[in-house]
Amino acid sequence: MTDILLIDSNENRAQQTADQLAELGNRVTVLGSAEAALECQTLSRCLLAFDVCVADKLSSLVQLAPTIVLAEEATIAAAVKSIRHGATDYLSWPLAAAELNAAIERASVYAIAAPQDTLSQFPLIGDSSAMQMLREGISKVGPTDSPVLILGDSGTGKELVARAVHASSHRASAPLISINCATVPENLIEAELFGVTQLNSDDARGAGLVAAANGGTLFLDEIGELPMAAQAKLLQVMLGEHRKLGEASTVPVDIRVITATHRDLNRLVETGKFRQDLYYRLNVVSLELPPLRSRQDDALQIAEWLLIRTGERLNKSGQKFAPDAIAAIRAYHWPGNVRELENAIERAVILSDPDADISQSQLAIEPATKTADEAISAAPGELTSLEDYFVKFVQQHQDQLTETELAEKLGISRKSLWERRQRLNIPRRKTKKRGPRQDSASK
């Protein structure tokens, strides 16, 4: 049973609508004005309001519950305005009770509005100039509706930045819908994003993530992996129109789009793998997350914050880093960035004794050599990510170098080299230029 608050100054229409919804298993409370609803203490899963009754009160009403606006003279301009003020849906009246009930079920999946998150609640840790510029950028772009493109290596925390931007906006009480474009098969991503027309019009399934994000924010991680066909439909969404797969007509949609990538979108545009017009739409404001290897002091601050959080979660509070662990955290180049740092600390906390300091050996990291850092910075224009560099370096040098020499050049241990070979599917080749080893020749 869904608790519904209906706002309608037309008593006959309100009673008839309430009776129809009650027959479908809902419990309906009828009020004649927006002012009465704001004073009402009854909790509702959904609020129905005729546009003539809400006027300038809609922004306050949406704080009570997910709100559907009903209009006898519906217009696109009024629909966009309602959604901008936080309405979950905007429907033309009259409509069938079953259709209205389906809209209520869709709206009811959203939680009753909670106090908005703020930028200060997100752990964007670090005092480096790069992090200070990032926080300043978020505070400036957050309150706007401008699209944001977040750039940075894998594992740097791009989704955290997207959530901070959303929390800084007037859409903070509306949903933030996230999807990683690289994790959805190419033949399914259009249906996942834009929805599919259902044979049964009362079926609320198949709405798609764009519809779910209406009035809020849509975060598309790894946008460089989005297929060309889906790129064209996303461009249409950014122009304010949405069309499900299988439908001929479009409906208005109000969504802020935030995207992220570790790839060079300019290069993808040049090679014809990414639409230029979409790129210009997405790249209104760009925020860059620097890799952890370039922020040694930030790495230690993040590590200490993660140690406290991990210790509380694993009931091992009060631990700290030994001097050799601190030196290693500062010197290590962190190819996996914050994600790798978090995993290393969790592993160390699990393996350490409750009252003992965490050592470098428990972190299982080795400081990067100067050679590796120089190699990484030698040709940044040729790389799309640190993993791409690793693959290219190993493939180019594995015939001339031993595994030990490769690991030394990369600034990692042989164990780490082996693990990354397995993860990135780089098989070890049998070398021919050095000749057979003595132990193998004797067998």
Secondary structure, DSSP 8 states (H G I E B T S, - for coil): --EEEEE-S-HHHHHHHHHHHHHTT-EEEEES-HHHHHH-----SEEEEEHHHHGGGHHHHTTTS-EEEEESS--HHHHHHHHHTT-SEEEESS--HHHHHHHHHHHTTS--------GGGS-----SHHHHHHHHHHHHHTTS---EEEEE-TTS-HHHHHHHHHHTSTTTTS-EEEEEGGGS-TTTHHHHHH-B--SSTT--TT--HHHHTTTSEEEEETGGGS-HHHHHHHHHHHTTEE--BT-SS-EE---EEEEEESS-HHHHHHTTSS-HHHHHHHTTEEEEE--GGG-HHHHHHHHHHHHHHHHHHTT-TT--B-HHHHHHHHH---TTHHHHHHHHHHHHHHHS-TTS-B-HHHHT-----HHHHHHHHH-GGG-SSHHHHHHHHHHHHTTTS-HHHHHHHHTS-HHHHHHHHHHHT------SSS---HHHHT-
